[in-house]
Amino acid sequence: MARIGFYLKILEFLEILLLLPLIIKVTSYSYKRMTAEPTFVNTPRNVTVHMNELAQLQCRIKNLGPKQVAWRKVSMDWPLTVGIMTFDPKEDISVSFKDLKKQEEGLTQWDLIIKHAKPRHTGMYECQISAKNVYTHYVYLKVLDTPLVVNPEIAMYGTKFINLHEPIKLVCNATGGTRAPSLIDWFFNGNMIRGRDPRWESRLRINDYVPDVPGRMLVSELTIDYSILADKGRYVCRSFAMNNFYTTSLDISVLNKKEHGKRADTKKYSSTTDENPNSGYSANPSTSLLALTFVMLFILLR
């Protein structure tokens, strides 16, 4: 037993020796990541927006590690944000954080977001890393004193041809002049779509939201969980912006797979029979060969 225990200890020692290079490699990699200096990735350093637009000041950092990121307006003595926390509740300011390791290992994004920017927000901003050494990335923001004038627009997206029982998904994007439209209505064949209508009950979902960027768009998503043949028709979405209605439409066809399969088989059969319209049958190749053999023998025996 003592000898077996001795051999087991030798095996354990050999296992440690075999794993030692891997342990050293992992430890070295972890140490390099912990001690690597943070660096800023090139992003726009000058941003210009119109009054009441959303301003986005980008800050991308590689190898941040456990350090904190703070945004500050250079003309002020206090930070606007530290991490994702904000320190001025009066300002419509926030931080958009994203982990971009799928793009590049150790890459993170800490963008300063100013909603409804005003000319007073014009100035130099710094994205600063709190560490033993000072790391600073500067971005200059200019807010014009005139609002951006955009003509209202509306567009609808979706699949025109739907197989029976498949879902119908339509997206309506409506853009206002200076802000998002107040509402979007949906119509089917001239009638307003309402969730309490028995024809849509338990099948219909409508979700509306306003994207942060650019902040003047209202998006409405209409989903019919499963389609029936009666869902074929014209769908219209209508928005209200700048005291006017704007509409767009899309015609949806619901296809019955079984009917199409039967039609295809019938057509195939008809085209085959049409090739020989005067013949009631097709000759058997083996019968023709046998008749030809008898004719040849008759000629040779004469």
N, C-alpha and C positions, 0 to 999 in steps of 0.2 A: 504493500500500500504506500509506503514511504517513497518507493521508486516511482510509482504512478504520479504521486503528488509533485515530485521533482520534475517529471516530464511535462506536466501541466503548466508549471511555472515557466519552463523554458518556452513552451508554445505561446503563453501570454506575453512573454518578453519579445518574442519574434513578431507577434501581431503588432505590438507597440512600435517596433522598429519599422515595420512596413507602413504603418499609418503616420509615422513621424513626418515624412515629407508633405503629406496632405495637411496635417495640422499646422505645420510651419507656413504653408502657402495660404491657408485660410486666415491664420492669425496675421500674417503680413498684409493681406488684402484689407482686412478689417482695420488694421492700424493705419494703413495709407488713407483709407476713407475718412477715418476720424481726424487725421492730422492734415488732410488736404486743405489747401487754402481755398476759401470761397471766391468765385469769380462771377462777374456779371456777363450775361450773353447780350450781344448787340441787339438792341430794340430801338424804335424811333425815339429821338431825343427832343423833337419839336412836335407839338400837337396843337392843331387849330380847330376850334369848333364854333358854331354859332350859338348865340344866347338860347338858353333852354334846351340845348342838346345834351346828350350824355357824353361826358369826357372820360376816356380810358387811358391812363398813364401806365405803360407796361414796365415791368421789372422782372426779368428772368435771372435766376441764380443757379449756378452749378456748385455742388459740394457745400451746401449750407450747413448740413449737420444739425446739431442741437441749438444753433444760434438763432436769435430772434431778428425779425425784419420790421423796421419802422419807417413810416412815411411822415415827412414833415415839409411844410412850406418854409422855404429858406428865410422869409421875412418874419417868421414867428419863432418864439422861443420854446414852444411845446409841440409834442408830436400830434399828428392827426390820428395815426393808428399805430398799434404795436401788435404784431401778429395779425389776427383777424379782428381784434378789438378796436373800437373807435372811441375817441375821447371828446368829441364835440357833437352832442345830440342835436344841436340846432342845424348843423350842416347835413345835407343828404349825401353822406360820404360812406363808402364801404370798401372792403378789400375782397377781390376775387382771387381765391387761392386754387391752384391746380398742381397736382403732382404729375409731371411729364416724364416719368421714368420709362414709359413705353417708347417715347421718342429718343431719350438719351438717359443713361443711368445717372442718378443724382441730380436731375434737373427739376426745378420747381418754378412756379410763376406766382408773383405777388403783385397784381395790378391794382392801382388805386382807381376807384370808380366815383365820379362826381355826377350825380343826376341833376338835371335841370341847371346846367352850369350858367353862371352869371359873370359879367365882366369883372367883378371884384375877385373872382377866382383866378384871374390872370396872374402869372408869376412863375418863379422857379421852384420846383419841388425836388426833393431828394429821397431816394430809396436807400436806407442805411441799414447795414448789418452791425448789430451790437456784438463786438468781439474785442479782443485785446488790441488788435489793429483796427483802424477805421476804414471801412469799405463803403463807398458812396457812389450812387448812380443818379445823375441829374437829368430831369426832364422839364422842359419849359412848356407851359400851357398858355395859349392865347385864346381868350373868349371874345368873339366879335360882339359888338353892341346891337346887332340886328338879328332877329330870328331867321332861321332858314325857311324859305317859302318853297313848299313842295306841293305839287298838285295831287289831290287824292287819287288813288288808284285801287283797283280791286282785281284779283285773279283767283281762279279755282284750279285745283289739281286733283286728278283721280284717274282710275282705270275705266275706260269707256265700255269694255266688254267683260262681263262677269259671268262665270258659270253658276248655274243654279245652286243655291244653298251656300255659296261662298260669301264672305263679308263684303260689304260696300264701304269704302273709305274715301271720303272727300275732304279736302283741305281748302279753306278760303282765307286768303291773305288780303287784308284791307288796310291801306295806308291813308292816314289823315294829313292835313296840311301842317299844323304845328304840333299836334298831339294825336294819339290813337283815336280812331272812331269810337263812338259811344256804344255801338251795338252792331251785331250781325244777325240777320234773320235768314232762315232757310225756307225754301218753297219746293213743292213737288207738283208738277203739272198744274201750276197756278194756285195751289192751295198751300197755306202756311203749314210747315211741319211742326207739330206739337207733340211732346212726349206722351201726353195723356190720351192722344188719339188711339182708338183700339187697333188700327192697322199697324202702328209702330210700337205698341205696348210690349215691353220686355225685350225689344230688339234694338232700340234706338239709344244712342249716347251722343251728346253734343258737349264738347269741352272748348271753352274760350280762354285765351291767355294773351298777355302783352309781353313780348320779348323785351329784355333790357336794352338790347341794341337793335335798331336805333331808337326805340322808345316811341315811335309814331305809328306802330303797326299793331293791329288787332288780328289774331289768328283764331279761326274757329275750325274745329275738327268734328265732322259728322261721321259717325260709324253706325252701320246697320249690321248687327252681329251675324245674321244669316239672311240671304236674299231669297225672295220668292218671285215668280214670274210677273206678279202685279207691280213689282218695284221698277219695272222698265218704264222709262220716261225722262222728262227734262227736270233737272235739279237746278235751282237758282239760289245764289246767295246774294244778300243785299246788305250794304253798310250805309250808315248815316254819318256824314262828316261835312263840316263847314256848311251846315244848313241845307244839305242836298243828299239825295239818295243815289247810290251807285250800285249797279247790278252786273252780274256775269252768270253764265249758265253752262251746263254740260249735260249732254244726252247720254244716258246709260242704257245699255242693252243687257238683259239677263238671258243667257243661253241655256237651253235644255240639252244636256249631253246625250241623253237617251234618244231624243228625237233626231239629233244630228247624226248619231250612229246609224239609226235605221235608214235615214235618207241616203247616207253614204253607201250603205250596202245595196240599196235599191238602184242607185245610180250606177254602181259598179256592175250589177247584174244586167241592167238595161243596155249599157254600153257594150257588153260582151255579146248580147243577142243581136244588137244592131249591126254588128260587123258581118253577120251572115243572115240578112233578113229573109232570103228566099229558101233557106234550108231548114228542115225540121229537125235534123240531127246532124251530128258530126261523124265522119267515117272513123272506124276503128283502125289504127295503123297496122295491127297484126293481121286483120282480115285482108287488107289491101296487099300486104306482103305475100300472103298465102295464094291469093288469086294470081299475082304476078309470077309466082313460082310455077303454077300449073301451066300458064301460057308458055313460059320458056321451055318446059319439058315437052309440051305438045309440038313446038317448033323443031326441037332437036330430034324427036322421034320420027318426024316425017321423012 
